[in-house]
Amino acid sequence: MEIYLLTPGSRGVPLHTRCTGTGRFVRQMGPPGRFGVIDLVLEPVPEYGCTLSWEVSEEQIPVMFLDAVISSIKHVLAEDAFDGDYLSGCRIRVVDGAYNSTDSKISCYQMATVMAMREALRAAGLYAPVDSTAP
């Protein structure tokens, strides 16, 4: 499933290299736990704009979490640490993930997606690096 991501802004940033990100939000303290895992691949494409390619099965990540993934991607692109207003010439592929029928919640996939996007954008040089001197 391909989805075109509309993001506001005037400063589009092109993606020049393929990069990956993994987000694991797993907290298993007491019942119920929290569980969300997602793997993203960002690829440059010749088209203008940014698309999301949903390439996982219902067993990996149920489609009911798709809105959470999209909103989290847009959240990361709106952060000050991102080097523009939106990605241009980019396909964001959701290629893997994990789901637990008891512990997976929308908030878990929101957090996992944010982690994966930040990691991938850092690898591409489009997101501020982690400050190792911060407390």
C-alpha positions in Angstrom: 0.0 0.0 0.0 1.5 3.4 -1.1 0.4 6.6 0.7 1.4 10.1 -0.3 2.3 12.1 2.8 1.2 15.7 2.6 3.3 17.9 4.9 3.1 21.7 5.2 6.1 24.0 4.8 8.3 25.7 2.3 11.7 24.1 2.9 11.7 20.7 1.3 14.8 18.6 2.0 15.8 15.9 -0.6 17.0 12.5 0.6 20.3 11.6 -1.1 21.0 8.2 0.4 19.2 5.1 1.5 19.1 4.8 5.3 17.4 2.6 7.9 15.9 3.0 11.3 14.6 0.6 14.0 12.3 1.6 16.8 11.7 -0.7 19.7 9.4 0.5 22.4 9.2 -2.4 24.8 8.3 -1.9 28.5 7.3 -5.1 30.3 6.8 -3.8 33.8 3.5 -5.2 35.2 0.4 -6.1 33.3 -0.3 -5.0 30.7 3.1 -4.1 29.2 3.9 -1.9 26.3 5.1 -3.4 23.0 5.8 -1.8 19.6 8.6 -2.6 17.1 9.0 -1.1 13.6 11.7 -1.1 11.0 11.8 1.7 8.4 13.8 2.2 5.2 14.1 5.6 3.7 15.0 5.6 0.0 15.6 8.4 -2.5 13.2 8.4 -5.4 13.0 10.7 -8.5 9.5 11.9 -7.7 8.8 15.1 -5.8 7.2 14.7 -2.4 7.2 11.8 0.1 5.4 8.5 0.1 4.9 5.8 2.7 5.0 2.2 1.6 3.2 -0.2 4.0 5.0 -3.5 3.4 4.1 -5.5 6.5 1.5 -8.1 7.1 -1.3 -7.9 9.7 0.7 -10.4 11.9 3.7 -8.1 11.9 1.9 -4.8 12.5 -1.9 -4.6 12.2 -3.2 -1.9 9.8 -5.1 -0.3 12.7 -1.7 1.2 13.7 -1.1 2.9 10.3 -2.5 6.3 11.5 -0.2 6.3 14.5 2.8 5.6 12.2 1.8 8.4 9.8 1.2 11.0 12.6 4.5 10.1 14.2 6.4 10.5 10.9 4.9 14.0 10.5 5.7 14.8 14.1 9.4 14.0 13.6 9.5 16.1 10.4 8.0 19.1 12.3 10.7 18.9 15.1 13.3 21.6 15.3 16.1 19.0 15.0 14.9 18.1 11.5 16.8 20.1 8.8 13.7 21.3 6.9 9.9 21.3 6.7 9.4 18.0 4.8 11.2 15.3 2.9 11.3 15.5 -0.9 12.0 12.7 -3.2 11.7 10.1 -0.5 9.9 6.8 0.0 9.5 5.7 3.6 9.1 1.9 3.6 7.7 0.1 6.6 9.5 -3.2 6.1 9.2 -5.1 9.4 7.8 -4.9 12.8 6.4 -6.9 15.7 3.0 -7.0 17.4 1.7 -8.5 20.6 -2.1 -8.9 21.0 -2.0 -8.1 24.7 0.7 -5.4 25.0 0.7 -3.5 21.7 -1.0 -0.1 21.9 -1.2 2.9 19.6 1.1 4.9 21.8 3.7 2.1 21.5 3.8 2.4 17.7 3.9 6.2 18.0 7.0 6.0 20.1 8.7 3.2 18.1 8.1 5.2 14.8 9.5 8.4 16.3 12.7 6.4 17.4 13.0 4.7 13.9 12.5 8.0 12.0 15.1 9.9 14.1 17.6 7.1 13.7 17.1 7.0 9.9 17.3 10.8 9.5 20.4 10.9 11.6 22.0 8.3 9.3 21.1 10.5 6.4 22.5 13.6 8.1 19.1 15.4 8.1 18.5 15.2 11.9 20.6 16.7 14.6 23.0 14.2 16.2 22.4 13.0 19.7 24.2 15.3 22.2 26.5 12.9 24.2 27.3 15.7 26.7 23.6 16.1 27.7 22.7 14.8 31.2 
